[in-house]
Amino acid sequence: MNAHDVPDAPDIQVEVVRVFTDPAGNLGNALGVARAGDVVALDKQLLAARLGFSETTVVSDPVDGVADVRIYTPAVELPFAGHPTVGTAWWLDVQRTPVHTLNVPAGAVAVTQSDGLTWITARAEWAPKFTFQQLDSVEQLAALSPGDYTEGQHYFWAWTDESRGALRSRMFAPAMDIAEDEATGAAAVALTAQLRRGLIITQGQGSQLYTEWDSDGWVRLGGRVVEDHVVVL
């Protein structure tokens, strides 16, 4: 891929991280992170589509601990999403430009770092509309096929230990051009608000998300992030 056919354009680096890994740093959902100043001349939606990650963020340089972030799936721009905000907040911290707030189109997302986890705070109404369906067992969950879903955004889940708030989940989002999402933070936020309790979510192949419910309607979403690779355009 070239830089949107800009003659003699310098190479652009998109850094890729994996968000919501397991404790060993495995799995997680890949996220592309591009600096806003590097992609001014590019069509951001086309960039996300060509990269092919479930989401790509375009982030401004932080000012006084605040950074502006735009979030793109291969098909649409989102006002808010969980794994892009967690991943971008972590990446900014690694770049030694930590932030306390990310401004996304939906609103101001508070950021904290604690015990190896990156946390953001959001509201359920910011999330895209998911069709939630609770299943009776993880065996039923495992038997689902992404090919059975051709439209919409479908989140399936089953308790593994209800007393602890632990569950497994899968998410299919053909409306976003995502056959199956490995870890879906926005859906975790929305489900936490529905159940009104903190959750320990294992999604996809084994990615891990953590949530905390606040009675005033805010949800904290946290997880581990690791560096993966760099894409040069």
C-alpha positions as CSV (number, residue, x, y, z in Angstrom):
1,M,0.0,0.0,0.0
2,N,1.3,3.5,-0.8
3,A,0.5,6.6,1.1
4,H,-2.8,7.3,-0.7
5,D,-0.9,7.8,-3.9
6,V,0.8,11.0,-2.6
7,P,4.0,11.5,-4.8
8,D,7.2,11.2,-2.9
9,A,5.4,10.9,0.4
10,P,7.6,9.8,3.3
11,D,7.0,6.4,4.8
12,I,4.3,6.3,7.4
13,Q,4.5,4.0,10.4
14,V,1.3,2.5,11.9
15,E,2.2,0.8,15.2
16,V,0.2,-2.3,16.1
17,V,-0.6,-3.4,19.6
18,R,-2.6,-6.3,21.0
19,V,-5.3,-5.3,23.5
20,F,-6.9,-7.4,26.3
21,T,-4.2,-10.1,26.2
22,D,-4.1,-13.0,28.7
23,P,-1.8,-12.7,31.7
24,A,1.1,-14.1,29.7
25,G,0.7,-11.5,27.0
26,N,-0.8,-13.9,24.5
27,L,-3.8,-13.3,22.2
28,G,-5.6,-10.0,22.4
29,N,-7.2,-7.9,19.7
30,A,-4.9,-6.2,17.2
31,L,-5.1,-2.4,17.0
32,G,-3.4,-0.1,14.5
33,V,-2.3,3.3,16.0
34,A,-1.5,6.1,13.6
35,R,-0.3,9.6,14.6
36,A,-2.7,12.2,13.3
37,G,0.2,14.4,12.0
38,D,1.5,11.5,9.9
39,V,-1.7,10.8,8.1
40,V,-3.1,14.2,7.3
41,A,-3.1,13.6,3.6
42,L,-4.7,10.1,3.8
43,D,-8.3,9.0,3.7
44,K,-8.6,7.6,7.3
45,Q,-11.4,5.2,6.5
46,L,-9.5,3.8,3.5
47,L,-6.4,3.5,5.7
48,A,-8.4,1.4,8.2
49,A,-9.9,-0.8,5.5
50,R,-6.5,-1.5,3.9
51,L,-4.9,-2.3,7.2
52,G,-7.7,-4.7,8.0
53,F,-7.6,-4.6,11.8
54,S,-11.0,-4.6,13.6
55,E,-10.1,-1.0,14.6
56,T,-7.5,1.6,13.8
57,T,-7.1,4.8,15.7
58,V,-5.8,8.2,14.6
59,V,-4.4,10.0,17.7
60,S,-3.3,13.6,18.1
61,D,-0.2,14.6,20.1
62,P,-1.3,15.0,23.7
63,V,-1.6,18.5,25.2
64,D,-1.7,18.8,29.0
65,G,-2.6,15.1,29.3
66,V,-5.4,15.1,26.8
67,A,-5.4,13.6,23.3
68,D,-8.0,13.5,20.5
69,V,-8.7,10.1,19.0
70,R,-10.7,9.0,16.0
71,I,-11.7,5.3,15.7
72,Y,-12.3,3.4,12.5
73,T,-13.3,-0.2,11.7
74,P,-12.7,-1.4,8.1
75,A,-16.2,-0.2,7.3
76,V,-17.2,2.7,9.5
77,E,-16.0,5.4,12.0
78,L,-17.1,4.8,15.6
79,P,-17.9,7.5,18.2
80,F,-16.5,5.1,20.9
81,A,-15.0,1.7,21.2
82,G,-13.3,-0.1,24.1
83,H,-10.2,-1.9,22.8
84,P,-9.1,1.2,20.7
85,T,-9.3,3.5,23.7
86,V,-7.5,1.1,26.1
87,G,-4.9,0.3,23.5
88,T,-4.2,3.9,22.5
89,A,-4.0,5.0,26.1
90,W,-1.4,2.3,26.8
91,W,0.5,3.2,23.7
92,L,0.7,6.9,24.6
93,D,2.0,5.9,28.0
94,V,4.7,3.7,26.4
95,Q,5.7,6.7,24.2
96,R,6.2,8.7,27.5
97,T,3.3,11.0,26.6
98,P,0.8,9.6,29.1
99,V,-2.7,11.0,29.2
100,H,-5.5,11.2,31.7
101,T,-8.2,11.8,29.1
102,L,-8.9,10.7,25.5
103,N,-11.4,12.9,23.6
104,V,-13.4,10.7,21.3
105,P,-16.5,11.8,19.4
106,A,-18.8,10.3,22.0
107,G,-17.2,12.2,24.9
108,A,-14.3,12.4,27.3
109,V,-12.8,9.1,28.3
110,A,-10.9,9.1,31.6
111,V,-7.6,7.0,31.6
112,T,-5.7,5.4,34.5
113,Q,-2.9,2.8,34.8
114,S,-2.8,0.3,37.7
115,D,-0.9,-2.9,38.4
116,G,-0.2,-3.6,34.7
117,L,-3.7,-2.8,33.5
118,T,-4.8,0.1,31.5
119,W,-8.3,1.4,32.4
120,I,-10.7,3.7,30.7
121,T,-14.1,4.9,31.9
122,A,-17.1,5.2,29.5
123,R,-20.9,5.0,29.3
124,A,-22.9,2.2,27.9
125,E,-24.9,4.5,25.7
126,W,-21.7,5.4,23.8
127,A,-21.4,1.8,22.6
128,P,-22.6,0.6,19.2
129,K,-25.9,-1.3,19.2
130,F,-25.3,-5.0,19.9
131,T,-27.8,-7.8,20.0
132,F,-27.0,-9.6,23.3
133,Q,-27.9,-13.2,23.8
134,Q,-27.1,-15.3,26.9
135,L,-26.5,-19.0,26.2
136,D,-26.8,-21.9,28.6
137,S,-23.2,-23.2,28.2
138,V,-19.8,-22.5,26.8
139,E,-20.3,-25.6,24.6
140,Q,-23.2,-23.8,22.8
141,L,-21.0,-20.7,22.5
142,A,-18.1,-22.7,20.9
143,A,-20.5,-24.2,18.4
144,L,-21.4,-20.8,16.9
145,S,-20.1,-20.0,13.4
146,P,-19.4,-16.4,12.1
147,G,-20.7,-17.5,8.7
148,D,-24.2,-17.7,10.1
149,Y,-24.3,-13.9,10.6
150,T,-24.5,-11.6,7.6
151,E,-25.7,-8.4,9.2
152,G,-25.8,-6.6,12.5
153,Q,-23.6,-6.9,15.6
154,H,-24.2,-10.0,17.7
155,Y,-22.7,-10.7,21.2
156,F,-23.2,-14.1,22.7
157,W,-22.1,-15.0,26.2
158,A,-22.4,-17.7,28.9
159,W,-21.5,-17.7,32.6
160,T,-18.5,-19.8,33.6
161,D,-18.7,-18.7,37.3
162,E,-21.7,-16.4,37.9
163,S,-20.7,-15.8,41.6
164,R,-17.4,-14.2,40.4
165,G,-19.0,-12.5,37.4
166,A,-16.9,-14.6,35.1
167,L,-18.1,-15.4,31.6
168,R,-17.0,-16.4,28.1
169,S,-18.2,-14.5,25.0
170,R,-18.0,-14.2,21.2
171,M,-18.9,-11.3,19.0
172,F,-19.8,-11.2,15.3
173,A,-20.1,-7.8,13.5
174,P,-20.7,-8.1,9.8
175,A,-22.1,-4.5,9.9
176,M,-18.6,-3.3,10.8
177,D,-16.9,-5.7,8.3
178,I,-15.7,-7.8,11.2
179,A,-16.5,-11.5,10.9
180,E,-15.5,-12.2,14.5
181,D,-14.0,-9.8,17.0
182,E,-11.4,-11.3,19.4
183,A,-12.1,-8.8,22.2
184,T,-14.9,-6.2,22.3
185,G,-14.6,-3.5,24.9
186,A,-17.7,-1.5,24.0
187,A,-19.8,-4.6,24.3
188,A,-18.2,-5.4,27.7
189,V,-19.2,-1.9,28.8
190,A,-22.8,-2.3,27.6
191,L,-23.2,-5.7,29.2
192,T,-21.8,-4.5,32.5
193,A,-24.4,-1.8,32.5
194,Q,-27.1,-4.2,31.7
195,L,-26.1,-6.6,34.5
196,R,-25.1,-3.8,36.8
197,R,-22.0,-5.6,38.1
198,G,-18.3,-5.9,37.4
199,L,-17.3,-8.7,35.0
200,I,-14.3,-10.9,34.2
201,I,-14.7,-11.7,30.5
202,T,-12.8,-14.2,28.4
203,Q,-13.6,-13.6,24.8
204,G,-12.7,-15.3,21.5
205,Q,-9.7,-17.6,21.8
206,G,-9.0,-16.4,25.3
207,S,-8.5,-12.7,25.5
208,Q,-9.4,-11.1,28.8
209,L,-11.3,-8.0,29.7
210,Y,-12.2,-6.6,33.2
211,T,-15.0,-4.2,34.0
212,E,-16.3,-2.4,37.1
213,W,-19.8,-1.0,37.5
214,D,-20.5,2.4,39.0
215,S,-24.0,3.1,40.2
216,D,-23.9,6.5,38.5
217,G,-23.9,4.8,35.1
218,W,-20.2,4.9,34.3
219,V,-18.3,1.7,33.6
220,R,-14.5,1.1,34.0
221,L,-13.0,-1.2,31.4
222,G,-9.5,-2.5,31.8
223,G,-7.0,-5.0,30.4
224,R,-3.4,-5.7,29.4
225,V,-1.8,-4.4,26.2
226,V,1.5,-5.5,24.5
227,E,3.4,-4.2,21.5
228,D,3.2,-6.4,18.4
229,H,4.7,-5.0,15.2
230,V,5.0,-2.0,12.9
231,V,3.3,-1.6,9.5
232,V,5.2,0.8,7.1
233,L,3.0,2.4,4.4
